[in-house]
Amino acid sequence: MKKVHEPSAEQLMNEAKEWVQCARSVSEFLADLIHDADSVECKQVALSLEAITGMTRQGLRRMGEAHAAFHRQIAAIPRA
């Protein structure tokens, strides 16, 4: 049986950080666009907000996976 490589807690936390930073950047960009716009298309804003929600959710999911991986790594340390 082939062993599946599991990402480390650090790798997962880095991925989580990237997702959250991406969501933040898109949020700031959207806010700037809306602030400077003469009119706003609500459907486009709604789609953008759904994308931000997806990025945030993915970041939170990765953060949870990182937390679990951290505890697995701690549990694997031999105790004297």
Phi and psi in degrees as a GROMACS rama.xvg file:
@    title "Ramachandran Plot"
@    xaxis  label "Phi"
@    yaxis  label "Psi"
@TYPE xy
-78.396  131.528  LYS-2
-78.7268  130.494  LYS-3
-89.2279  129.265  VAL-4
-75.8362  123.579  HIS-5
-98.6047  133.566  GLU-6
-64.8878  150.505  PRO-7
-74.2502  165.615  SER-8
-59.2787  -39.5334  ALA-9
-64.5666  -42.5512  GLU-10
-62.7111  -43.7804  GLN-11
-64.7376  -39.804  LEU-12
-66.2771  -37.9368  MET-13
-63.5915  -40.8678  ASN-14
-63.1791  -42.6153  GLU-15
-59.0965  -44.7117  ALA-16
-61.7023  -41.2663  LYS-17
-62.149  -43.6346  GLU-18
-62.7936  -43.7227  TRP-19
-67.9303  -39.5411  VAL-20
-64.7674  -37.884  GLN-21
-64.7921  -44.7413  CYS-22
-60.8867  -41.235  ALA-23
-63.8275  -44.1839  ARG-24
-62.7803  -44.113  SER-25
-65.9021  -38.003  VAL-26
-61.1304  -46.2466  SER-27
-63.6208  -41.9829  GLU-28
-62.8382  -45.2849  PHE-29
-62.7111  -42.6673  LEU-30
-60.897  -42.5579  ALA-31
-62.323  -43.4398  ASP-32
-61.5032  -44.9964  LEU-33
-66.2419  -40.782  ILE-34
-61.4558  -40.3825  HIS-35
-86.6526  -10.1059  ASP-36
-79.144  146.865  ALA-37
-79.3927  -33.0028  ASP-38
-143.777  160.694  SER-39
-128.793  135.045  VAL-40
-90.859  109.855  GLU-41
-58.6328  -37.6938  CYS-42
-64.8764  -38.6858  LYS-43
-67.6433  -39.9021  GLN-44
-64.385  -42.7189  VAL-45
-61.0882  -43.2347  ALA-46
-62.7928  -40.377  LEU-47
-64.6727  -42.2117  SER-48
-65.4871  -36.2936  LEU-49
-65.0316  -38.0762  GLU-50
-64.8223  -42.061  ALA-51
-62.7914  -40.9776  ILE-52
-60.7749  -42.8688  THR-53
-62.5333  -42.8138  GLY-54
-65.1856  -41.916  MET-55
-64.5956  -44.2389  THR-56
-60.7639  -42.0035  ARG-57
-64.3557  -40.599  GLN-58
-61.957  -43.2381  GLY-59
-66.3272  -37.9351  LEU-60
-62.406  -45.7362  ARG-61
-63.6978  -36.6584  ARG-62
-64.0927  -41.681  MET-63
-63.124  -41.1739  GLY-64
-64.9242  -37.9491  GLU-65
-64.6378  -40.7729  ALA-66
-61.681  -45.9974  HIS-67
-64.4928  -41.823  ALA-68
-63.3579  -39.0448  ALA-69
-59.8703  -45.175  PHE-70
-67.8537  -35.0725  HIS-71
-64.0732  -41.0191  ARG-72
-65.3614  -41.6606  GLN-73
-63.2077  -43.0591  ILE-74
-65.6934  -26.9206  ALA-75
-80.3097  -10.654  ALA-76
-73.9782  124.53  ILE-77
-65.3784  140.578  PRO-78
-109.528  141.632  ARG-79
